[in-house]
């Protein structure tokens, strides 16, 4: 359980470094909104990580696997790559070379997505069934702390360094180097962990690497696609959190550039108070997921996410002040966390084939991340065209296709069997 907790911190750490913290850095250096929006494409590896998830299941890492085992070897390899990538990203100049910054963020996201694949597999294989819920709760809490460290922590560190007289061009490389050092928490967990019993794809005698990867991928995808309305389910996974993802992409530029809040206030409220709202919302979402049928909980989460985006419309018309920003962030993070926990319960219910859990979960979470990566890449241009209030109204409207698809799946009886299987676990 302690290892899972430490791995949760390591998993949450890099997400902001190639996402929201990166956008704060770019906004702080005066990069235009269009470029900031396009650079969200650097998060593409989170969307397509299912493509190499079978390789993680089927292949060994040279030297490391022989000494640590397959899961721990992949963990150590992804974390070492992650540390190097974060340092590389932090030492680039976003004003002079935005494309190189994008490349660095892409490498960070790739290493992070690979780490996520391995951690998910390790957690499922290491914890007994009666400890999965507690393990996931600790993992999510530590994940949020990792996000806080790479969000408010890194941003607050740059603000403090500036008070010491360092310029904007100097503070960000230092902050990113500190973030890279924090990945050592996950590396220590990988070294201290026990290798789980071998599961998943068994190597056939004489089979080569390509054959093993192909067999792993074919089995996982074929089993999932044999479901009724499988394609509609995958599209629904993309759309459910879309409105939340679109608004989240532009939260940092809106607060700092659009409203004029300073970085210190942003770090304290958006990342500090916001974390508290996220954790409380997570516990509330867990209670809702246990108390209500799955489809009822999904409807509640989706509607709350839609309504919460309008809090930023309200904030736009308020005078700049800590109280108004706190109110908007608490509403957004609390409702977003409820929706996320309910959604994760749905994704977990979909992964009901133990031999394919890692690859199928990677597929579903990759699709779920499409909103904050590929589909969010044009949000900067949307703001320029619509203005901030209409932009957030448009993000709320982006929830409507997901609601319509959920209603269609409900009429087909998609959710009832998942609820029965979930309650029977």
C-alpha positions in Angstrom: 0.0 0.0 0.0 2.9 2.4 0.8 4.4 1.6 -2.6 1.1 2.4 -4.4 0.9 5.7 -2.4 4.4 6.8 -3.5 3.7 5.7 -7.1 0.6 7.9 -7.0 2.7 10.9 -6.2 5.1 10.1 -9.0 2.2 9.6 -11.4 0.6 13.0 -10.6 3.8 14.9 -10.7 4.5 15.2 -14.5 1.0 15.9 -15.7 1.1 19.6 -14.9 4.6 20.0 -16.1 3.6 19.4 -19.7 0.1 20.8 -19.1 -1.1 23.6 -16.9 2.2 24.6 -15.3 3.7 24.8 -18.8 0.8 27.1 -19.9 1.5 29.3 -16.9 5.2 29.4 -17.9 4.3 30.4 -21.4 1.8 33.0 -20.3 4.3 34.4 -17.8 6.9 34.7 -20.7 4.4 36.5 -22.9 3.7 33.7 -25.4 0.5 34.3 -27.4 -2.7 32.4 -26.6 -2.8 30.7 -30.0 0.6 29.1 -29.4 -0.3 28.1 -25.9 -3.4 26.4 -27.2 -1.5 24.5 -29.9 1.1 23.3 -27.4 -1.6 21.3 -25.6 -1.0 18.8 -28.4 2.2 17.9 -26.5 -0.2 15.8 -24.3 -1.0 13.5 -27.2 0.9 10.5 -25.7 -1.7 10.4 -23.0 -4.3 9.9 -25.8 -2.5 7.2 -27.7 -0.7 5.4 -24.9 -2.8 2.3 -25.6 -0.7 1.8 -28.8 2.4 0.8 -26.8 0.6 -0.6 -23.7 0.8 -4.1 -25.1 4.6 -3.7 -25.4 4.8 -2.9 -21.7 2.8 -6.0 -21.0 4.8 -8.3 -23.2 8.4 -7.1 -23.4 11.3 -6.8 -21.0 13.6 -3.8 -20.5 17.2 -4.8 -21.1 19.3 -5.1 -18.0 16.6 -3.6 -15.7 14.1 -6.5 -16.1 16.7 -9.1 -15.2 17.5 -7.3 -12.0 14.1 -5.8 -10.9 11.5 -7.8 -12.8 9.3 -6.8 -15.7 7.0 -4.3 -13.9 9.7 -2.7 -11.7 12.1 -2.6 -14.6 9.6 -0.7 -16.7 8.9 1.6 -13.8 12.5 2.5 -13.3 13.1 3.0 -17.0 10.1 5.3 -17.4 11.1 7.3 -14.4 14.7 7.8 -15.4 13.5 9.0 -18.8 11.0 11.2 -17.2 13.6 12.9 -15.0 15.9 13.6 -18.0 12.9 14.9 -20.1 11.8 17.3 -17.4 15.3 18.8 -17.1 15.5 19.1 -20.9 12.1 20.9 -21.1 12.9 23.3 -18.3 16.1 24.5 -19.9 14.4 25.5 -23.2 13.4 29.1 -24.1 9.6 29.3 -24.9 10.0 32.7 -26.5 12.9 31.9 -28.8 12.1 28.2 -29.5 8.5 27.3 -28.8 8.6 24.2 -31.0 11.6 22.8 -29.0 9.6 23.5 -25.9 6.7 21.5 -27.5 9.1 18.7 -28.2 10.3 18.6 -24.6 6.8 18.6 -23.3 6.0 15.7 -25.8 8.9 13.6 -24.4 7.7 14.4 -20.8 4.2 13.3 -21.7 5.4 10.1 -23.4 7.5 9.1 -20.3 4.7 10.0 -18.0 2.1 8.0 -20.0 4.4 5.0 -20.0 4.8 5.3 -16.2 1.0 5.4 -15.9 0.6 2.2 -17.9 3.0 0.4 -15.7 1.6 1.8 -12.4 -1.9 0.8 -13.3 -0.7 -2.7 -14.1 1.4 -2.9 -10.9 -1.5 -1.7 -8.8 -4.0 -4.2 -10.2 -1.5 -7.1 -10.0 -0.1 -6.3 -6.5 -3.1 -5.5 -4.4 -5.6 -8.2 -3.4 -9.3 -7.6 -4.3 -10.2 -6.4 -0.8 -7.5 -3.8 -0.9 -8.1 -2.4 -4.3 -10.6 0.3 -3.2 -8.3 1.5 -0.3 -5.3 1.4 -2.7 -7.1 3.5 -5.3 -8.2 6.0 -2.6 -4.6 6.4 -1.4 -3.3 6.5 -5.0 -5.7 9.3 -6.0 -4.9 11.4 -2.9 -1.1 11.1 -3.5 -1.7 11.8 -7.2 -3.3 15.1 -6.3 -0.4 15.9 -4.0 1.9 15.3 -6.9 -0.1 17.6 -9.1 0.0 20.2 -6.3 3.8 19.9 -6.1 4.2 20.4 -9.9 1.5 23.0 -10.1 1.3 25.3 -7.1 4.7 24.2 -5.9 6.6 24.9 -9.1 4.7 28.1 -9.8 5.1 29.3 -6.2 8.8 28.5 -6.4 9.2 30.7 -9.5 7.4 33.6 -7.8 9.7 33.3 -4.7 12.8 33.1 -6.8 11.7 36.3 -8.6 11.5 38.1 -5.2 15.2 37.2 -4.8 16.0 39.1 -7.9 16.2 36.4 -10.5 14.6 37.1 -13.9 11.8 35.1 -15.5 14.2 33.4 -17.9 16.2 32.0 -14.9 13.5 30.9 -12.5 11.7 28.3 -14.6 14.7 26.1 -15.4 15.5 25.9 -11.6 11.8 25.1 -10.8 11.7 22.3 -13.4 15.0 20.9 -12.2 13.5 20.7 -8.7 10.4 18.9 -10.2 12.7 16.4 -11.9 14.4 15.6 -8.6 11.0 14.9 -7.0 10.5 12.0 -9.5 13.0 10.2 -7.2 10.1 9.5 -4.9 8.6 7.1 -7.5 12.0 5.7 -8.4 12.6 4.8 -4.7 9.1 3.2 -4.6 10.0 1.1 -7.7 13.3 -0.1 -6.0 11.6 -0.8 -2.7 8.6 -2.6 -4.2 8.2 -6.4 -4.6 7.7 -7.6 -8.1 4.1 -8.9 -8.5 3.4 -12.4 -9.6 3.6 -12.7 -13.4 0.2 -12.2 -15.1 -1.1 -11.2 -18.5 0.6 -12.3 -21.7 2.6 -15.5 -21.4 5.4 -15.8 -23.9 5.0 -18.8 -26.2 8.1 -20.9 -26.7 10.1 -19.5 -29.6 7.9 -16.4 -30.0 9.6 -13.2 -30.8 9.0 -9.7 -29.4 6.7 -8.6 -32.2 4.6 -11.7 -31.9 4.2 -11.3 -28.1 3.1 -7.6 -28.5 0.7 -8.5 -31.3 -0.9 -11.3 -29.2 -1.3 -9.0 -26.3 -2.9 -6.2 -28.4 -5.1 -8.5 -30.3 -6.5 -10.2 -27.3 -7.2 -7.0 -25.4 -8.8 -5.1 -28.2 -10.8 -8.0 -29.6 -12.3 -8.7 -26.2 -13.4 -5.1 -25.8 -14.7 -4.6 -29.3 -16.9 -7.7 -29.0 -19.2 -5.7 -26.7 -22.5 -4.4 -27.9 -22.2 -0.8 -29.1 -18.4 -0.9 -28.5 -17.7 2.1 -30.8 -20.4 4.2 -29.1 -18.9 3.4 -25.7 -15.5 4.6 -26.8 -16.9 7.8 -28.2 -18.8 8.3 -24.9 -15.5 7.9 -23.0 -14.1 10.8 -25.1 -17.1 13.1 -24.6 -18.0 12.6 -20.9 -15.2 14.9 -19.5 -14.9 17.1 -22.6 -16.5 20.2 -21.2 -14.4 20.0 -18.1 -11.2 19.5 -20.1 -11.9 22.4 -22.5 -12.4 24.8 -19.7 -9.4 23.5 -17.7 -7.1 24.1 -20.6 -7.6 27.8 -20.5 -8.0 28.3 -16.7 -4.5 29.4 -16.1 -4.4 32.0 -19.0 -7.9 33.2 -18.0 -6.9 33.8 -14.4 -3.5 35.3 -15.0 -3.9 37.0 -18.4 -7.6 37.5 -18.7 -8.4 38.6 -15.2 -5.0 39.9 -14.1 -4.3 37.8 -11.0 -0.7 37.4 -10.0 1.1 34.0 -10.0 1.2 33.9 -6.2 -2.5 34.3 -5.9 -3.0 31.7 -8.6 -0.8 29.2 -6.9 -2.4 29.7 -3.5 -6.0 29.6 -4.6 -6.2 27.6 -7.8 -3.7 25.0 -6.7 -3.9 25.3 -2.9 -7.6 25.8 -2.1 -8.4 24.0 -5.3 -6.7 20.9 -4.0 -8.8 20.8 -0.9 -12.0 21.1 -3.0 -10.7 18.3 -5.3 -10.0 16.0 -2.3 -13.4 16.7 -0.7 -15.1 16.3 -4.1 -13.3 13.0 -4.6 -14.6 11.6 -1.3 -18.1 12.9 -2.2 -17.9 11.3 -5.6 -16.9 8.0 -4.0 -19.9 8.2 -1.7 -22.2 9.0 -4.6 -20.8 6.2 -6.7 -21.4 3.7 -3.9 -24.9 5.0 -2.9 -26.4 5.4 -6.4 -26.8 3.2 -9.4 -24.0 3.8 -11.9 -26.1 5.5 -14.5 -27.7 7.9 -12.0 -24.2 8.8 -10.7 -23.0 9.4 -14.2 -25.9 11.7 -15.0 -25.3 13.7 -11.8 -21.6 14.0 -12.5 -22.1 15.1 -16.1 -24.7 17.8 -15.2 -22.6 19.2 -12.4 -19.6 19.5 -14.7 -21.7 21.4 -17.3 -23.1 23.8 -14.7 -19.7 24.4 -13.0 -18.1 25.8 -16.2 -20.5 28.8 -16.0 -18.8 29.7 -12.7 -16.0 31.2 -14.8 -18.6 33.4 -16.7 -19.7 34.7 -13.3 -16.1 35.3 -12.3 -15.4 37.3 -15.4 -17.9 40.0 -14.3 -16.6 40.2 -10.7 -13.9 42.6 -9.6 -10.5 41.0 -9.1 -10.4 39.6 -5.6 -9.4 36.5 -3.7 -13.0 35.8 -2.6 -14.5 35.6 -6.1 -11.6 33.5 -7.4 -11.9 31.1 -4.5 -15.6 30.7 -5.0 -15.3 29.9 -8.7 -12.4 27.5 -8.2 -14.0 25.6 -5.3 -17.2 25.1 -7.4 -15.2 24.0 -10.5 -12.8 21.6 -8.6 -15.4 20.1 -6.3 -17.8 19.2 -9.1 -15.0 18.2 -11.4 -13.7 15.7 -8.8 -17.1 14.2 -8.3 -17.4 13.7 -12.1 -13.9 12.2 -12.3 -14.4 9.6 -9.5 -17.7 8.5 -10.9 -16.2 8.3 -14.4 -13.3 6.2 -13.1 -15.8 3.8 -11.5 -17.4 3.4 -14.9 -14.1 2.8 -16.6 -13.1 0.2 -14.0 -16.4 -1.6 -14.5 -15.7 -1.7 -18.2 -12.3 -3.5 -17.6 -13.8 -6.8 -16.5 -11.3 -9.1 -18.2 -8.4 -9.7 -15.7 -5.9 -10.8 -18.4 -6.4 -7.6 -20.4 -6.9 -5.0 -17.6 -3.7 -3.0 -18.2 -4.1 -2.6 -22.0 -7.8 -2.0 -21.9 -7.5 0.6 -19.1 -4.8 2.3 -21.0 -7.1 2.5 -24.0 -9.9 4.0 -22.1 -7.9 6.5 -20.1 -6.1 7.5 -23.3 -9.4 8.2 -25.0 -10.6 10.1 -22.0 -7.5 12.4 -22.2 -8.4 13.3 -25.8 -10.4 16.3 -24.5 -7.5 18.0 -22.7 -5.0 17.3 -25.5 -6.2 17.0 -29.1 -9.6 18.6 -28.8 -8.3 21.4 -26.6 -5.6 22.5 -29.0 -7.8 25.2 -30.6 -9.1 26.7 -27.3 -6.7 29.7 -27.5 -8.1 30.6 -30.9 -11.6 30.1 -29.6 -10.9 32.7 -26.8 -9.6 35.1 -29.4 -12.7 34.7 -31.5 -15.4 34.5 -28.8 -14.0 36.4 -25.8 -13.8 34.8 -22.3 -17.5 34.7 -21.3 -18.7 33.1 -24.6 -15.8 30.7 -24.5 -16.9 29.3 -21.2 -20.5 29.1 -22.3 -19.3 27.1 -25.4 -17.4 24.7 -23.2 -20.5 24.1 -21.1 -22.4 23.4 -24.4 -19.7 20.8 -25.3 -21.2 18.5 -22.6 -24.4 18.1 -24.6 -23.2 15.4 -27.1 -22.0 13.3 -24.2 -25.4 13.6 -22.5 -27.2 12.6 -25.7 -24.9 9.6 -26.1 -25.3 8.5 -22.5 -29.1 8.6 -22.9 -28.8 6.4 -26.0 -26.6 3.9 -24.3 -29.0 3.9 -21.3 -31.9 3.0 -23.6 -29.8 0.1 -25.0 -29.3 -1.3 -21.5 -25.5 -0.7 -21.5 -25.2 0.4 -17.9 -27.3 -2.2 -16.0 -24.9 -5.2 -16.5 -22.0 -3.1 -15.4 -23.8 -2.1 -12.2 -24.6 -5.7 -11.5 -21.0 -6.7 -12.0 -19.7 -3.8 -9.9 -22.0 -4.7 -7.0 -21.1 -8.3 -7.2 -17.3 -7.7 -6.8 
